[in-house]
Amino acid sequence: MAAIEVEMLRKQYGNLLAVDNISFEVSPGEIVGLIGPDGAGKTSTMRMIVTLLPPSGGQIHFQGKDALRDMSLVRANIGYMPQRFSLYQDLTVEQNLRFFGDLFDIPPGEQKKQMEKLYAFSRLGPFKQRLAAQLSGGMKQKLALSCMLMHHPRVIVLDEPTFGVDPVSRHEFWEILHELRKEGVAILVSTAYMDEAMQCDRVGLMYKGRMLAMDTPQKLLSTFPGELVRLPVRQPEKEYAWLCEKLGDDRVQLFGDGLHIKLDDALGRQALMDVLADRPGTTGALQQIKPGLEDLFLYLLEEQHE
């Protein structure tokens, strides 16, 4: 049985359709990631799932029960970490954890056991007497996650939990998520980082409220059509505009100091080299590369626009 099941979920704010009939599920022991730009509908989707926002249409089932008819069941058994999780800055790490334990009526003895486990998870044990205000950004996020886990939720929903956190802390945070997955916890997480999306069991690509695709990262990448090459250039934006005119917007993407160009039967490597023959702006030879999720995402966006 799926821990979370969403069917034709819809959310409308006035004339804006923020979530457009999306369907997916999250099973116990699975990490499902939602990725997409601001305004894609990720946060609205998560708020509807945790019953903080009423849907305009569709169904949400939580552990087999209708979430909208039994909100108390959802709220008692789910862990939710919004983009801005409010810690009590004037309380210590330990006091914050105890506060959330008391909030969920966890007996003191059980609180102590859970706190020791969470200290080991998060590596916050040496800092349990430090005020939350004095923690680094990464440590605050790990404390926020620990507070959310005080009542042993079997389903957790995390809205861009590592945004703005340093790479080391992001890695440690994801280590905790993988440990929770091994324990059978169902995890729904949104992220702006493609390397994090690759750590999910399945990934949903969202844009303007629609689910463009959802599958394992490997299967999604296998759907990228044709070959992808990278072209180093001196003036990326200038060369990008020129190549878009020559080849079309759907073939060229700007990535840092280079361009990613999609090749297929209609445009082969030799044909591309002929186009570039008299262009002095390149700094190196064409490099064949493997497409990433960002390449696939941008390709799907171009398909949508067409």
Residue pairs with C-beta under 8 A, 6 or more apart in sequence:
1 63
1 64
2 25
2 26
2 27
2 61
2 64
3 26
3 27
3 28
3 62
3 63
3 154
3 155
3 186
4 25
4 26
4 49
4 60
4 61
4 62
4 155
4 186
4 188
5 25
5 59
5 60
5 61
6 22
6 23
6 24
6 25
6 45
6 49
6 58
6 59
6 60
6 61
7 23
7 58
7 59
7 60
7 61
8 21
8 22
8 23
8 57
8 58
8 59
9 19
9 21
9 22
9 23
9 45
9 48
9 55
9 57
9 58
9 59
9 60
10 17
10 19
10 20
10 21
10 55
10 56
10 57
10 58
11 17
11 18
11 19
11 41
11 44
11 45
11 48
11 53
11 55
11 56
11 209
12 18
12 56
17 209
18 39
18 41
18 44
18 209
19 41
19 44
19 45
19 48
19 55
19 209
20 41
20 208
20 209
20 210
21 57
21 58
21 210
22 41
22 45
22 204
22 206
22 209
22 210
22 211
23 58
23 211
24 32
24 204
24 211
24 214
26 32
26 155
26 186
26 187
26 188
27 186
28 154
28 184
28 185
28 186
29 181
29 182
29 183
29 184
29 185
29 186
30 181
30 186
30 187
30 201
30 202
31 177
31 178
31 181
31 187
31 189
31 199
31 200
31 201
31 202
32 187
32 188
32 189
32 200
32 201
32 202
32 203
32 204
33 189
33 190
33 191
33 196
33 197
33 199
33 200
33 202
33 203
33 204
34 40
34 42
34 45
34 46
34 188
34 189
34 190
34 191
34 203
34 204
34 206
35 42
35 190
35 191
35 192
35 194
35 197
35 203
35 204
35 205
35 206
35 293
35 297
36 42
36 205
36 206
36 207
36 297
37 207
39 208
40 206
40 207
40 208
40 209
41 206
41 208
41 209
41 210
42 159
42 160
42 190
42 206
43 82
43 83
43 159
43 190
44 53
44 209
45 206
46 80
46 157
46 159
46 188
46 190
47 53
48 54
48 55
48 60
49 60
49 62
49 67
49 157
49 188
50 74
50 75
50 78
50 80
50 157
51 67
51 68
51 71
51 74
51 75
52 80
54 68
55 68
59 66
59 68
60 66
60 67
60 68
61 67
62 70
62 73
62 74
62 77
62 78
62 155
63 73
63 77
63 154
63 155
65 73
67 73
67 74
76 104
76 151
77 153
77 154
77 155
78 153
78 155
78 156
78 157
79 148
79 149
79 151
79 153
79 155
79 156
79 157
80 148
80 156
80 157
81 144
81 145
81 148
81 156
81 157
81 158
81 159
81 161
82 159
83 159
83 160
83 163
85 141
85 144
85 147
85 148
87 96
87 132
87 140
87 143
87 144
87 147
88 95
88 96
88 99
88 132
89 131
89 132
89 133
90 131
90 132
90 133
91 99
91 131
91 132
92 128
92 129
92 130
92 131
92 132
93 124
93 127
93 128
93 129
93 130
93 132
93 135
93 143
94 115
94 128
94 129
96 132
96 143
96 147
97 111
97 115
97 118
97 143
97 146
97 147
97 150
98 111
98 115
99 147
100 147
100 148
100 150
100 151
101 111
101 114
101 115
101 150
101 151
102 111
104 150
104 151
106 114
106 150
106 151
111 150
114 149
114 150
114 152
115 150
118 124
118 146
118 149
118 150
119 125
119 128
121 146
121 149
121 176
121 179
122 142
122 143
122 145
122 146
122 176
123 142
123 172
124 139
124 142
124 143
124 146
127 135
127 139
132 140
132 143
135 143
136 166
136 169
137 164
137 165
137 166
137 169
138 165
138 166
138 168
138 169
138 170
138 172
138 173
139 169
141 161
141 162
141 165
141 169
141 173
142 169
142 172
142 173
142 176
144 161
145 158
145 161
145 173
145 176
148 156
149 156
149 180
153 185
154 184
154 185
154 186
155 185
155 186
155 187
155 188
156 180
156 185
156 186
156 187
156 188
157 188
157 189
158 187
158 188
158 189
158 190
159 189
159 190
160 190
160 191
160 192
161 173
161 189
161 191
162 169
162 170
162 173
162 174
162 191
162 193
162 196
163 192
165 173
170 193
170 196
174 196
174 199
177 187
177 189
177 199
178 199
180 187
181 187
181 201
189 196
189 200
191 197
194 292
194 293
194 294
197 203
197 217
197 293
198 217
198 293
200 217
201 216
202 214
202 215
202 216
203 214
203 215
203 216
203 217
203 220
203 293
204 211
204 213
204 214
205 211
205 212
205 213
205 214
205 220
205 293
205 296
205 297
205 300
206 212
207 297
207 300
207 301
207 304
210 304
212 297
212 300
212 301
212 304
213 220
213 223
213 296
213 300
217 293
220 293
220 296
221 290
221 291
221 292
221 293
221 296
223 296
224 291
224 295
224 296
224 299
225 262
225 264
225 299
226 262
226 263
226 264
226 265
227 262
227 263
227 264
227 269
227 288
228 260
228 261
228 262
228 263
228 288
228 289
228 290
228 291
228 295
229 260
229 261
229 263
229 269
229 272
229 286
229 287
229 288
229 289
230 255
230 258
230 259
230 260
230 261
230 286
230 287
230 288
230 289
231 239
231 258
231 259
231 260
231 261
231 276
231 282
231 284
231 286
231 287
232 257
232 258
232 282
232 283
232 284
232 287
233 239
233 240
233 257
233 258
233 259
233 281
233 282
233 283
234 281
234 282
234 283
235 281
236 254
236 256
236 257
236 258
236 259
237 254
238 281
239 259
239 279
239 281
239 282
240 252
240 254
240 259
242 279
242 281
243 251
243 252
243 259
243 261
243 275
244 251
244 252
246 275
247 261
247 267
247 272
247 275
249 302
250 262
250 299
250 302
250 303
250 306
251 261
251 262
251 267
252 259
252 260
252 261
252 262
253 259
253 260
253 261
253 295
253 298
254 260
255 294
260 289
260 295
261 272
261 286
262 299
263 269
263 272
269 286
272 286
273 286
276 282
291 299
